Amino acid sequence: MDKNALITSHLLATSRYIAVANVVIFCLSAYLGGGLFSIQVMLFALLLYWHVRIYFDQKLFVGLARQQFSNEDLDSALSILDLQKNSGNRPLVLRVQGAAKLWRYLVYTTQVQLLLFFIQS
């Protein structure tokens, strides 16, 4: 079992709680209305896209941690599905860094969403 992949999957799993906060903030923002709501809609669409990507990555890291497939198998499948820009073999360290970066973007964007809500109210 690869511990880096397992720990990364646990980190990415916390995005579920962030998703709940995103939905609550969005609903409260819709209730208040106003000019900033259109920005909230665009921000929410971006957050939704990132949540889908993080969920997919989390499932992939679980598979890597349980050794259900190798890095090479993952690269091959992502290439066939046209979900990977290059067909080269990415080491696990780069995958972990990329997933953590995406998770941080999600947290930062949630902070922007919250700030806009406070300005709106």
Backbone as a printed PyTorch tensor [residue, N CA C, xyz], in Angstrom:
tensor([[[  0.8480,  -1.1810,   0.0000],
         [  0.0000,   0.0000,   0.0000],
         [  0.8920,   1.2420,   0.0000]],

        [[  0.6120,   2.1630,  -0.8980],
         [  1.3850,   3.3930,  -0.9950],
         [  0.7950,   4.4340,  -0.0530]],

        [[  1.5810,   4.8140,   0.9560],
         [  1.0780,   5.7270,   1.9830],
         [  0.8790,   7.1420,   1.4570]],

        [[  1.7220,   7.5920,   0.5190],
         [  1.5370,   8.9320,  -0.0430],
         [  0.2060,   9.0340,  -0.7790]],

        [[ -0.1240,   8.0170,  -1.5410],
         [ -1.3990,   8.0140,  -2.2640],
         [ -2.5690,   7.9470,  -1.2930]],

        [[ -2.4240,   7.1630,  -0.2370],
         [ -3.4940,   7.0340,   0.7460],
         [ -3.7230,   8.3490,   1.4890]],

        [[ -2.6520,   8.9850,   1.9280],
         [ -2.7710,  10.2600,   2.6370],
         [ -3.3640,  11.3250,   1.7240]],

        [[ -2.9450,  11.3360,   0.4700],
         [ -3.5000,  12.2980,  -0.4870],
         [ -4.9860,  12.0550,  -0.6910]],

        [[ -5.3900,  10.7970,  -0.7720],
         [ -6.8200,  10.5040,  -0.9400],
         [ -7.6200,  10.9820,   0.2670]],

        [[ -7.0350,  10.8840,   1.4580],
         [ -7.7180,  11.3820,   2.6560],
         [ -7.8390,  12.9070,   2.6260]],

        [[ -6.7910,  13.5850,   2.1830],
         [ -6.8530,  15.0430,   2.0620],
         [ -7.9450,  15.4440,   1.0780]],

        [[ -7.9760,  14.8030,  -0.0750],
         [ -8.9610,  15.1410,  -1.0960],
         [-10.3820,  14.8210,  -0.6380]],

        [[-10.5320,  13.8350,   0.2240],
         [-11.8630,  13.4830,   0.7300],
         [-12.4550,  14.5930,   1.5910]],

        [[-11.6260,  15.4530,   2.1560],
         [-12.1410,  16.5590,   2.9680],
         [-12.8760,  17.5910,   2.1250]],

        [[-12.7400,  17.5100,   0.8170],
         [-13.4350,  18.4730,  -0.0430],
         [-14.9490,  18.3150,   0.0540]],

        [[-15.4220,  17.1900,   0.5420],
         [-16.8720,  17.0060,   0.7340],
         [-17.4210,  18.0390,   1.7050]],

        [[-16.6650,  18.3070,   2.7640],
         [-17.1090,  19.2870,   3.7540],
         [-17.0680,  20.6960,   3.1750]],

        [[-16.0770,  20.9420,   2.3510],
         [-15.9860,  22.2380,   1.6760],
         [-17.1660,  22.3970,   0.7190]],

        [[-17.5750,  21.3140,   0.0630],
         [-18.7130,  21.3610,  -0.8630],
         [-19.9920,  21.7590,  -0.1350]],

        [[-20.1790,  21.2370,   1.0630],
         [-21.3600,  21.6090,   1.8490],
         [-21.3330,  23.1020,   2.1460]],

        [[-20.1810,  23.6100,   2.5420],
         [-20.0510,  25.0470,   2.8090],
         [-20.3290,  25.8580,   1.5450]],

        [[-19.8270,  25.3910,   0.3970],
         [-20.0700,  26.0950,  -0.8640],
         [-21.5560,  26.1830,  -1.1870]],

        [[-22.2710,  25.0960,  -0.9930],
         [-23.7090,  25.0780,  -1.2870],
         [-24.4630,  26.0030,  -0.3310]],

        [[-24.1200,  25.9590,   0.9480],
         [-24.7890,  26.8210,   1.9310],
         [-24.5450,  28.2910,   1.6070]],

        [[-23.3060,  28.6440,   1.3280],
         [-22.9830,  30.0340,   0.9920],
         [-23.7210,  30.4570,  -0.2720]],

        [[-23.7610,  29.5740,  -1.2690],
         [-24.4500,  29.9000,  -2.5220],
         [-25.9470,  30.1110,  -2.2880]],

        [[-26.5720,  29.2480,  -1.5010],
         [-28.0080,  29.3840,  -1.2260],
         [-28.3080,  30.6620,  -0.4500]],

        [[-27.4870,  30.9780,   0.5270],
         [-27.6780,  32.2260,   1.2700],
         [-27.4730,  33.4350,   0.3700]],

        [[-26.5230,  33.3380,  -0.5260],
         [-26.2730,  34.4160,  -1.4780],
         [-27.4630,  34.5890,  -2.4190]],

        [[-28.0570,  33.4800,  -2.8420],
         [-29.2410,  33.5440,  -3.7070],
         [-30.4100,  34.1730,  -2.9600]],

        [[-30.5260,  33.8670,  -1.6900],
         [-31.5930,  34.4360,  -0.8670],
         [-31.4470,  35.9530,  -0.7640]],

        [[-30.2220,  36.4270,  -0.6170],
         [-29.9770,  37.8660,  -0.5050],
         [-30.1130,  38.5730,  -1.8450]],

        [[-29.7740,  37.8760,  -2.9270],
         [-29.8480,  38.4840,  -4.2590],
         [-28.8130,  39.5850,  -4.4060]],

        [[-29.1170,  40.5520,  -5.2500],
         [-28.2160,  41.6800,  -5.4360],
         [-27.2940,  41.4930,  -6.6220]],

        [[-26.4690,  42.5060,  -6.8390],
         [-25.5910,  42.5330,  -8.0000],
         [-24.4620,  41.5230,  -7.9580]],

        [[-24.0380,  41.1490,  -6.7680],
         [-22.9180,  40.2080,  -6.6600],
         [-23.3450,  38.7580,  -6.8830]],

        [[-24.6460,  38.5170,  -6.9660],
         [-25.0980,  37.1380,  -7.1320],
         [-24.6380,  36.5490,  -8.4620]],

        [[-24.5640,  37.3670,  -9.5030],
         [-24.1000,  36.8450, -10.7990],
         [-22.6510,  36.3640, -10.7050]],

        [[-21.8490,  37.0540,  -9.9140],
         [-20.4650,  36.6050,  -9.6940],
         [-20.4730,  35.3030,  -8.8940]],

        [[-21.3720,  35.2150,  -7.9260],
         [-21.4830,  33.9890,  -7.1230],
         [-21.8530,  32.7890,  -8.0030]],

        [[-22.7100,  33.0110,  -9.0030],
         [-23.1060,  31.9180,  -9.9020],
         [-21.8920,  31.4090, -10.6780]],

        [[-21.1060,  32.3280, -11.2250],
         [-19.9090,  31.9190, -11.9780],
         [-18.8990,  31.2290, -11.0690]],

        [[-18.7350,  31.7640,  -9.8710],
         [-17.8110,  31.1730,  -8.9080],
         [-18.2770,  29.7720,  -8.5100]],

        [[-19.5770,  29.6140,  -8.3300],
         [-20.1240,  28.3150,  -7.9520],
         [-19.9260,  27.2880,  -9.0650]],

        [[-20.0580,  27.7260, -10.3160],
         [-19.8170,  26.8140, -11.4490],
         [-18.3660,  26.3360, -11.4470]],

        [[-17.4310,  27.2450, -11.1900],
         [-16.0170,  26.8760, -11.1050],
         [-15.7830,  25.9120,  -9.9420]],

        [[-16.3830,  26.2140,  -8.7950],
         [-16.2370,  25.3400,  -7.6320],
         [-16.7990,  23.9500,  -7.9080]],

        [[-17.9100,  23.8850,  -8.5970],
         [-18.5010,  22.5910,  -8.9330],
         [-17.5630,  21.7740,  -9.8210]],

        [[-16.9680,  22.4190, -10.8110],
         [-16.0070,  21.7390, -11.6890],
         [-14.8320,  21.1960, -10.8770]],

        [[-14.2990,  22.0270,  -9.9700],
         [-13.1680,  21.5800,  -9.1620],
         [-13.5560,  20.4500,  -8.2250]],

        [[-14.7630,  20.4730,  -7.6890],
         [-15.2080,  19.3770,  -6.8220],
         [-15.2770,  18.0590,  -7.5960]],

        [[-15.7540,  18.1160,  -8.8310],
         [-15.8110,  16.8990,  -9.6540],
         [-14.4050,  16.3750,  -9.9200]],

        [[-13.4900,  17.2740, -10.2730],
         [-12.1010,  16.8500, -10.5290],
         [-11.4560,  16.2630,  -9.2850]],

        [[-11.6620,  16.9000,  -8.1440],
         [-11.0570,  16.4210,  -6.9000],
         [-11.6440,  15.0680,  -6.5120]],

        [[-12.9420,  14.8870,  -6.7020],
         [-13.5620,  13.5960,  -6.3930],
         [-12.9660,  12.4910,  -7.2700]],

        [[-12.8110,  12.7860,  -8.5560],
         [-12.2110,  11.8200,  -9.4820],
         [-10.7760,  11.5020,  -9.0620]],

        [[ -9.9890,  12.5380,  -8.7520],
         [ -8.6110,  12.3260,  -8.3070],
         [ -8.5650,  11.5070,  -7.0220]],

        [[ -9.4830,  11.7850,  -6.1130],
         [ -9.5110,  11.0620,  -4.8470],
         [ -9.7240,   9.5700,  -5.0860]],

        [[-10.6350,   9.2410,  -5.9890],
         [-10.8740,   7.8330,  -6.3160],
         [ -9.6420,   7.1960,  -6.9650]],

        [[ -8.9480,   7.9580,  -7.8070],
         [ -7.7290,   7.4300,  -8.4350],
         [ -6.6400,   7.1740,  -7.3960]],

        [[ -6.4910,   8.0830,  -6.4290],
         [ -5.4740,   7.8910,  -5.3950],
         [ -5.8130,   6.7000,  -4.4990]],

        [[ -7.0840,   6.4500,  -4.2590],
         [ -7.4690,   5.2520,  -3.5050],
         [ -7.0420,   4.0070,  -4.2790]],

        [[ -7.2810,   4.0130,  -5.5880],
         [ -6.8630,   2.8790,  -6.4170],
         [ -5.3610,   2.6810,  -6.4220]],

        [[ -4.6240,   3.7860,  -6.4820],
         [ -3.1590,   3.6840,  -6.4250],
         [ -2.6970,   3.1810,  -5.0640]],

        [[ -3.3350,   3.6640,  -3.9920],
         [ -2.9360,   3.2530,  -2.6440],
         [ -3.1890,   1.7680,  -2.4240]],

        [[ -4.2790,   1.2700,  -2.9560],
         [ -4.6170,  -0.1490,  -2.7970],
         [ -3.9440,  -1.0200,  -3.8470]],

        [[ -3.1500,  -0.3960,  -4.6940],
         [ -2.4130,  -1.0700,  -5.7620],
         [ -3.3450,  -1.8570,  -6.6800]],

        [[ -4.5050,  -1.2520,  -6.9730],
         [ -5.4340,  -1.8530,  -7.9260],
         [ -4.9410,  -1.6570,  -9.3510]],

        [[ -4.1030,  -0.6400,  -9.5410],
         [ -3.4720,  -0.3750, -10.8310],
         [ -2.1870,   0.3880, -10.5760]],

        [[ -1.3180,   0.4090, -11.5770],
         [ -0.0240,   1.0830, -11.4460],
         [ -0.0980,   2.4710, -12.0690]],

        [[  0.9690,   3.2340, -11.8760],
         [  1.0730,   4.5540, -12.5110],
         [  0.9670,   4.4300, -14.0240]],

        [[  1.5990,   3.4020, -14.5770],
         [  1.5810,   3.1980, -16.0230],
         [  0.1670,   2.8820, -16.5150]],

        [[ -0.5500,   2.0410, -15.7600],
         [ -1.9410,   1.7300, -16.1180],
         [ -2.8010,   2.9870, -16.0810]],

        [[ -2.5800,   3.8010, -15.0610],
         [ -3.3410,   5.0440, -14.9270],
         [ -3.0540,   5.9830, -16.0890]],

        [[ -1.7720,   6.1500, -16.4260],
         [ -1.4110,   7.0140, -17.5590],
         [ -2.0340,   6.5160, -18.8550]],

        [[ -2.0110,   5.2210, -19.0590],
         [ -2.5880,   4.6410, -20.2710],
         [ -4.0910,   4.9080, -20.3420]],

        [[ -4.7910,   4.6880, -19.2420],
         [ -6.2440,   4.9000, -19.2200],
         [ -6.5910,   6.3720, -19.4080]],

        [[ -5.8570,   7.2590, -18.7400],
         [ -6.1270,   8.6940, -18.8800],
         [ -5.8540,   9.1680, -20.2960]],

        [[ -4.8470,   8.5920, -20.9230],
         [ -4.5350,   8.9490, -22.3040],
         [ -5.6370,   8.4740, -23.2550]],

        [[ -6.1210,   7.2680, -23.0450],
         [ -7.2020,   6.7310, -23.8780],
         [ -8.4740,   7.5670, -23.7170]],

        [[ -8.7540,   7.9990, -22.4840],
         [ -9.9410,   8.8130, -22.2150],
         [ -9.7490,  10.2800, -22.6010]],

        [[ -8.5440,  10.6090, -23.0670],
         [ -8.1850,  11.9810, -23.4430],
         [ -8.3120,  12.9430, -22.2570]],

        [[ -7.8960,  12.4690, -21.0780],
         [ -7.9320,  13.2750, -19.8660],
         [ -6.5430,  13.7010, -19.4070]],

        [[ -5.5410,  13.3720, -20.1900],
         [ -4.1710,  13.7100, -19.8380],
         [ -3.5370,  14.4110, -21.0250]],

        [[ -2.8660,  15.5320, -20.7400],
         [ -2.2760,  16.3320, -21.8160],
         [ -1.1440,  15.6020, -22.5190]],

        [[ -0.2420,  15.0280, -21.7410],
         [  0.8790,  14.3070, -22.3520],
         [  0.7670,  12.8260, -22.0030]],

        [[  1.4080,  12.0140, -22.8030],
         [  1.3140,  10.5710, -22.5790],
         [  2.4850,  10.0300, -21.7690]],

        [[  3.3060,  10.9190, -21.2250],
         [  4.4530,  10.4810, -20.4430],
         [  4.0500,   9.9570, -19.0810]],

        [[  4.9330,   9.1900, -18.4930],
         [  4.6880,   8.6170, -17.1820],
         [  4.9950,   9.6540, -16.1080]],

        [[  3.9860,  10.0250, -15.3240],
         [  4.1770,  10.9880, -14.2370],
         [  4.4410,  10.2380, -12.9430]],

        [[  5.4990,  10.6040, -12.2340],
         [  5.7410,   9.9560, -10.9430],
         [  4.6610,  10.3510,  -9.9280]],

        [[  4.5080,   9.5310,  -8.9160],
         [  3.4790,   9.7550,  -7.9080],
         [  3.6690,  11.0930,  -7.1990]],

        [[  4.9050,  11.4960,  -6.9890],
         [  5.1790,  12.7650,  -6.3010],
         [  4.5390,  13.9310,  -7.0510]],

        [[  4.6480,  13.9400,  -8.3770],
         [  4.0390,  15.0130,  -9.1670],
         [  2.5190,  14.9400,  -9.1230]],

        [[  1.9830,  13.7460,  -9.0860],
         [  0.5280,  13.5860,  -8.9820],
         [  0.0290,  14.1320,  -7.6430]],

        [[  0.7410,  13.8220,  -6.5720],
         [  0.3700,  14.3050,  -5.2380],
         [  0.4390,  15.8280,  -5.1960]],

        [[  1.5100,  16.4000,  -5.7400],
         [  1.6470,  17.8590,  -5.7520],
         [  0.5310,  18.5180,  -6.5520]],

        [[  0.1840,  17.9460,  -7.6850],
         [ -0.8910,  18.4980,  -8.5110],
         [ -2.2400,  18.4330,  -7.8160]],

        [[ -2.5240,  17.3240,  -7.1580],
         [ -3.7990,  17.1760,  -6.4500],
         [ -3.8820,  18.1290,  -5.2620]],

        [[ -2.7710,  18.2790,  -4.5370],
         [ -2.7570,  19.2040,  -3.4000],
         [ -2.9260,  20.6490,  -3.8730]],

        [[ -2.3430,  20.9660,  -5.0100],
         [ -2.4830,  22.3110,  -5.5790],
         [ -3.9390,  22.5840,  -5.9440]],

        [[ -4.5910,  21.6250,  -6.5600],
         [ -5.9990,  21.7740,  -6.9150],
         [ -6.8550,  21.9290,  -5.6650]],

        [[ -6.5630,  21.1700,  -4.6180],
         [ -7.2950,  21.2720,  -3.3550],
         [ -7.1200,  22.6630,  -2.7440]],

        [[ -5.8970,  23.1910,  -2.7940],
         [ -5.6610,  24.5500,  -2.2720],
         [ -6.4340,  25.5870,  -3.0750]],

        [[ -6.4810,  25.4340,  -4.4040],
         [ -7.2820,  26.3440,  -5.2350],
         [ -8.7440,  26.3210,  -4.7920]],

        [[ -9.2290,  25.1420,  -4.4700],
         [-10.6050,  25.0090,  -4.0000],
         [-10.8060,  25.7830,  -2.6980]],

        [[ -9.8770,  25.6630,  -1.7840],
         [ -9.9750,  26.3720,  -0.5050],
         [ -9.9090,  27.8790,  -0.7230]],

        [[ -8.9950,  28.3440,  -1.5610],
         [ -8.8730,  29.7820,  -1.8220],
         [-10.1330,  30.3260,  -2.4820]],

        [[-10.6870,  29.5900,  -3.4230],
         [-11.8960,  30.0430,  -4.1110],
         [-13.0830,  30.0540,  -3.1500]],

        [[-13.1170,  29.1240,  -2.2160],
         [-14.1600,  29.1310,  -1.1910],
         [-14.0280,  30.3680,  -0.3130]],

        [[-12.8050,  30.7720,  -0.0190],
         [-12.6010,  31.9960,   0.7560],
         [-13.0970,  33.2190,  -0.0100]],

        [[-12.8690,  33.2480,  -1.3130],
         [-13.3730,  34.3470,  -2.1420],
         [-14.9010,  34.3390,  -2.1390]],

        [[-15.4900,  33.1560,  -2.2450],
         [-16.9450,  33.0360,  -2.2160],
         [-17.5000,  33.5780,  -0.8970]],

        [[-16.8570,  33.2460,   0.1950],
         [-17.2920,  33.7130,   1.5090],
         [-17.1260,  35.2270,   1.6390]],

        [[-16.0210,  35.7460,   1.1420],
         [-15.7890,  37.1910,   1.1760],
         [-16.8610,  37.9280,   0.3760]],

        [[-17.1750,  37.4270,  -0.8140],
         [-18.2340,  38.0410,  -1.6260],
         [-19.5780,  37.9890,  -0.9060]],

        [[-19.8330,  36.8990,  -0.2110],
         [-21.0840,  36.8000,   0.5410],
         [-21.1440,  37.8590,   1.6350]],

        [[-20.0440,  38.0510,   2.3540],
         [-20.0300,  39.0650,   3.4130],
         [-20.2090,  40.4690,   2.8410]],

        [[-19.6140,  40.7260,   1.6910],
         [-19.8000,  42.0230,   1.0350],
         [-21.2550,  42.1760,   0.5940]],

        [[-21.8270,  41.0940,   0.1060],
         [-23.2020,  41.1010,  -0.3870],
         [-24.2030,  41.3470,   0.7430]],

        [[-23.9020,  40.8240,   1.9170],
         [-24.8400,  40.9680,   3.0360],
         [-24.5270,  42.2040,   3.8070]]])
